[in-house]
Amino acid sequence: MRWMAAMIAVGAILLPLAAWGHGQTHGQSHPPPEPSPTGTVGPELETFGRAVAMQARPDQLGYFREVLTSTDNALRLSRDLQSMGAAAADTAIVNAMSLQLRDELDDVEHYNRRLLASFTKPQEAGLKKLTHQLKKSYAIVAHQARTVQQLMEPGKVIPEQLATGAANLEKALSDFRTDEIRLGRDMGIQAQ
């Protein structure tokens, strides 16, 4: 009896296996064999590989956010300077705004340098055009900031000239911010 039960169990296992193997060779199609590697990378894989290589690390994300925050604050101050009017004659107000502007621009420069210095070799190579443009636009910001700082020297403030200088600074900061966002987008960072 045990012998017969064991034979039934073995048959129950072997019969489906034999049928499965038999079904595989008759009437069913086989998947095509995978092509041999050629050593070339397809465009999809190349794009994906580039995106991974350019991806921002958490520290870079922090630097990026700080640059944008400081740039936004400097933009706000440049707009405030444009609308000062008669308050431009008040030395205390102008000095306070001058210090705030200098602090924000120092933060922009600091965090922008930290971001660029944190790049890996693949990021440096892949983001070269964008970083070149960013450096160029920041040089314009620095030039316009020096001009505005000179226009804000105590006793030398001429409201119309200060408003014009602040408008030029606002344009330079806005262009810099746009370039920074382009760089961030290429690094997989979503601007707020």
C-alpha positions in Angstrom: 0.0 0.0 0.0 2.8 2.4 0.9 4.5 1.4 -2.3 1.5 2.3 -4.4 1.0 5.7 -2.6 4.7 6.5 -3.2 4.3 5.7 -6.9 1.2 7.9 -7.2 3.0 10.8 -5.5 6.0 10.4 -7.8 3.7 10.2 -10.8 1.8 13.3 -9.6 5.1 15.2 -9.6 6.7 13.9 -12.8 3.6 14.0 -15.0 3.1 17.7 -14.9 6.8 18.3 -15.3 6.9 16.1 -18.4 3.8 17.8 -19.8 5.3 21.2 -19.1 8.5 20.3 -20.9 6.5 18.8 -23.7 4.3 21.9 -24.1 7.4 24.1 -24.3 8.7 22.4 -27.3 5.5 21.9 -29.2 3.2 24.7 -30.4 4.5 27.5 -28.1 6.9 30.2 -29.3 10.2 30.8 -27.6 11.2 34.4 -26.8 13.9 35.7 -29.1 17.4 35.5 -27.8 18.8 38.7 -26.4 21.2 40.4 -28.7 24.9 40.3 -27.8 26.3 43.4 -26.2 27.8 45.7 -28.7 29.6 48.1 -26.4 27.5 51.1 -27.5 25.1 52.9 -25.3 21.6 53.8 -26.6 20.3 57.3 -26.3 17.9 56.5 -23.6 20.6 55.0 -21.4 23.0 57.8 -22.2 20.3 60.4 -21.1 19.6 58.5 -18.0 23.3 58.1 -17.2 23.8 61.8 -17.6 20.8 62.6 -15.4 22.2 60.4 -12.6 25.7 61.9 -12.9 24.3 65.5 -12.7 21.9 64.7 -9.8 22.4 67.1 -6.9 23.4 65.7 -3.5 21.7 66.9 -0.3 24.4 69.4 0.5 24.2 70.9 -3.0 20.4 71.2 -2.6 21.0 73.1 0.6 23.5 75.5 -1.1 21.1 76.0 -4.0 18.2 76.8 -1.7 20.3 79.3 0.2 21.5 81.0 -3.0 17.9 81.4 -4.1 16.7 82.7 -0.8 19.5 85.3 -0.6 19.0 86.3 -4.2 15.3 86.8 -3.5 16.1 88.9 -0.5 18.5 91.0 -2.5 15.9 91.4 -5.2 13.4 92.7 -2.6 15.9 95.2 -1.3 16.8 96.4 -4.8 13.1 97.1 -5.3 12.8 98.9 -2.0 15.7 101.1 -3.0 14.0 102.0 -6.2 11.0 103.3 -4.4 12.7 105.2 -1.5 12.0 108.7 -2.8 12.5 111.3 -0.1 13.6 108.7 2.4 16.9 108.4 0.5 17.9 111.6 2.3 17.7 109.8 5.7 21.2 108.5 6.3 20.2 106.0 9.0 17.7 104.3 6.7 20.1 104.2 3.7 22.9 102.8 5.9 20.6 100.1 7.3 19.5 99.1 3.8 23.1 99.2 2.6 24.2 96.8 5.3 21.2 94.5 4.6 22.0 94.5 0.9 25.7 93.8 1.5 24.8 90.9 3.8 22.4 89.3 1.3 24.9 89.7 -1.6 27.6 88.2 0.6 25.3 85.2 1.2 24.6 84.9 -2.5 28.3 84.8 -3.3 29.1 82.5 -0.4 26.5 79.8 -1.2 27.0 80.1 -4.9 30.8 79.4 -4.4 30.0 76.5 -2.1 27.6 75.0 -4.6 30.1 75.3 -7.5 33.0 74.0 -5.3 31.0 70.9 -4.3 30.6 69.7 -7.9 32.0 66.2 -8.8 34.1 65.9 -11.9 31.2 64.6 -14.0 29.1 67.5 -12.8 31.8 70.0 -13.6 32.1 68.5 -17.1 28.4 68.1 -17.8 27.3 71.5 -16.4 30.2 73.5 -17.8 28.1 75.7 -20.1 25.6 76.5 -17.4 28.2 77.3 -14.8 30.1 79.5 -17.2 26.9 81.5 -17.8 26.2 81.6 -14.1 29.6 83.0 -13.3 29.2 85.6 -16.1 25.8 86.7 -14.7 27.2 86.9 -11.2 30.0 89.1 -12.3 27.4 91.6 -13.6 25.6 91.4 -10.2 28.8 92.1 -8.4 29.5 95.1 -10.7 26.0 96.5 -10.2 26.2 95.9 -6.4 29.5 97.9 -6.2 27.8 100.8 -8.1 24.8 100.8 -5.8 27.0 100.7 -2.7 28.9 103.7 -4.0 25.5 105.5 -4.6 24.5 104.8 -1.0 27.6 106.4 0.6 26.5 108.8 3.3 26.1 112.4 2.1 26.3 111.4 -1.6 22.9 109.9 -2.1 21.0 111.2 -5.1 17.6 109.5 -5.1 17.2 109.4 -8.9 20.6 107.9 -9.4 20.1 105.4 -6.6 16.8 104.3 -8.1 18.4 103.8 -11.5 21.4 101.9 -10.0 18.9 99.7 -7.9 16.9 99.0 -11.1 20.1 97.8 -12.8 21.0 95.7 -9.8 17.5 94.2 -9.9 17.8 93.2 -13.5 21.2 91.7 -12.9 19.9 89.7 -9.9 16.9 88.5 -11.9 19.1 87.3 -14.7 21.4 85.6 -12.2 18.4 83.9 -10.5 17.2 82.6 -13.9 20.6 81.1 -14.6 20.7 79.6 -11.2 17.3 77.9 -11.7 18.5 76.6 -15.1 21.5 75.1 -13.4 19.4 73.6 -10.7 16.9 72.1 -13.2 19.8 70.3 -14.9 20.8 69.0 -11.5 17.3 67.7 -10.8 16.4 70.4 -8.4 12.9 71.9 -8.5 12.9 75.6 -7.8 10.1 76.9 -5.6 
